[in-house]
């Protein structure tokens, strides 16, 4: 703080001297104490006027410190770090007994809380610098106001000025000086406006009756036109129903035929469904081809058998045939054909593997496509969930805003009730102080009456008094009653502070009884009449005291009841605030939960999008693999199986022919056959021609027989795919039957397609039962619309005329309806306006309010006049108390030279020497005497205003004192420190010795240079 850093001082109760040389920080330390409790509101650019800029730390470190103090037996620690203004200061307050921090209410300074005074009052009382005068004091100063309140109400916080201000404010509310916006001004304007509105309301009544008659006529015409239109529309509806019925009957007949054919087709399809195959045209076509090939093969076998039969006698006469080179070549050809078939079989296996891979890739692509569709559906569901969550969040935010508004309203209500509670507490304190003041005043009255009674009972030389009967000052008595009535009324209606006017009423009531006039003659005796009067006066005082105390007790009880009621209301409002706070927190938690769920849903949606992208990439990869697959084929796996079986059968046939050829010549291998051929070539010359022919026929017959057998096996296999057969006859019968069924199913399918091509309109997809039910409904509706006679179907021209008549009736009804709606709106508008009777009621209420407020205004003005006179008298009464207190302190400081002080309303001094009747203004005094006078004045003011016994801070206030007055001031301060703590800052070392000579309870603290 300034140049000080790390300085620690520990003052004690009593007298504390803080010593330091010039520029070691005494004034800085005093400024630190003031700013710790009050801060500094100055924003001036002048460093001498802005304490924050003046005492900024020289090393640039933060500005702040701590103060520990005790009040009411509780130890406190105040920490403050200074910012750029009081609002930016960081203030921490801790209690020593609990260790917990306490919070200052908004805008409250620590000094205002613990010292009970503002910063300006603190500077002008217990914070005393080297210049003793009190700066900036006027008649409206806080000190003057508090002193006036202290004398007039017994409490510096209770002000008659506040009551007068409230009365003026109440009058301003009724009759404003400017803008004519007072309650009475507004009521006068309202009354004039109501007179004008009543005249207009009478005109509106006549207009409303006329509109109502027109409205009834329009409604009747509208009903008639509507009935006409309804009849015409019913006729049009009947024609529409007849057309629908005709179309529906055709649709029923068509649908019944279609259902019958569909059932027949379904039966044919069941008959064509076999064990392993469903018969279709391709299946039968394949059977026909095999059957044709079998017939051709059988014819060829028969021809070969005939040729062999013709050559058989010739062949038997020949020698057994030997192998020839043609036989060898034929055998070689058979083996080569078998090898080619084996190669084709290998190629076919590759094609089968490729087809299986192709089928697997296709299935995988289909699976990915299906999964892609499912994920798209999940993504849509997730998007819908996100949308719902966002809507829920929006609703939650709206509910939170509504709840926040309710919480703000409850908080506002709580603040208003707390403010009312503070006012009620102040009223209760006023009542308590009023009771105490009345008790003191009663005690003084009782003491005065007792003294009068004692004086009257003494024997003395007195005049013989002839008392004239007391007279009552009726004007003052009436004024007292009026003031009391106004105080009670305004206290109940406006604010309880006005109850203080009862004190004024009591004073006026006492003064209204004028003293009795006395005529007397001189004599020495006990004046019995005076003594009786004293007794009567004593009794009157007792009665008056009882009345005053009873009134004060009732006011106190009433103020207490109001305070307790408001305190209960504050508790309820606090409970409401806590309830809405819990509801708000619940909604906030719900909103956080919804936000969390939305975040989770958005993450899941993002995951699904990534998964979709991954599936799409995989599908593209599989598609590329499928396109690049080697040995791709357009054949299906069943077709490839059939080709494989054919190749295997072909290989077996070729192998049988080769084995048969080898066995014919007694050979087991191709090599033996070659050897046999070489050996037999020499023996073949004679019979080569016949043998070749025979062999050719035999080979051809064998080949034909093998082909026939193969075809028979293929026909049996093909027929067995539908249903197992034992032989070719059963296969032929089965195929003939299936061919007839397939032909019949084809005819039925053709009929179904021809029926489906026809447009069924609105009845497409309906069942016969549904259409029959709808037919019954249409028939019933037609009978309901035309119950008298069976309706006939009209021509298109008649229907068009019917439509035009219906449209015209509808337009006329609409016109009547619009006219009626306009009249209805006008009637509603006129009926919603105030009627003359309602306006008369309002005028009556306004007149009553005006009379009541005029009476209240008269009462307020009378109360203000009376209170102004009483407050003016009481305002002058704080002077004697302050004069006496200041004079006592100044007499001790000056050694009795000055013992009387006169202080005006601006706290300017005039002193009077002992044994002198003349007073001297402070301007004619020496600087030292002026400092002494204002030191006494400051201490006197602080004693009158301070109920908390605050410490006194003095900054070298003795620098203009001479040696004698310095000695007197040291003695005074040493004695004064017994009743309150004194912190005396000085740079004069000899004062330490002087203080220690007069008091052993002196705590001396030194500001060392090492601490700067």
Secondary structure as UniProt FT lines:
FT   TURN            2..3
FT   STRAND          15..19
FT   TURN            22..23
FT   HELIX           26..38
FT   TURN            47..49
FT   HELIX           51..54
FT   TURN            58..59
FT   STRAND          64..71
FT   TURN            72..73
FT   STRAND          74..81
FT   HELIX           86..88
FT   STRAND          90..95
FT   TURN            96..98
FT   STRAND          101..102
FT   TURN            106..107
FT   HELIX           110..115
FT   HELIX           119..124
FT   TURN            125..126
FT   STRAND          127..128
FT   TURN            139..140
FT   HELIX           142..153
FT   TURN            156..157
FT   HELIX           160..174
FT   TURN            179..180
FT   HELIX           183..271
FT   HELIX           281..316
FT   HELIX           325..457
FT   STRAND          460..463
FT   STRAND          466..467
FT   HELIX           474..493
FT   HELIX           496..500
FT   HELIX           501..511
FT   STRAND          518..519
FT   STRAND          522..525
FT   HELIX           528..627
FT   TURN            630..631
FT   HELIX           637..664
FT   TURN            665..666
FT   HELIX           670..680
FT   HELIX           681..683
FT   TURN            685..687
FT   HELIX           688..722
FT   HELIX           728..757
FT   HELIX           761..763
FT   TURN            764..765
FT   HELIX           768..785
FT   HELIX           796..832
FT   HELIX           836..875
FT   TURN            876..877
FT   HELIX           878..893
FT   TURN            894..896
FT   STRAND          898..903
FT   TURN            905..906
FT   STRAND          909..913
FT   TURN            914..915
FT   STRAND          919..921
FT   HELIX           922..924
FT   HELIX           927..945
FT   STRAND          952..955
FT   TURN            957..960
FT   HELIX           963..976
FT   TURN            977..979
FT   STRAND          982..986
FT   HELIX           990..998
FT   STRAND          1002..1006
FT   HELIX           1009..1011
//
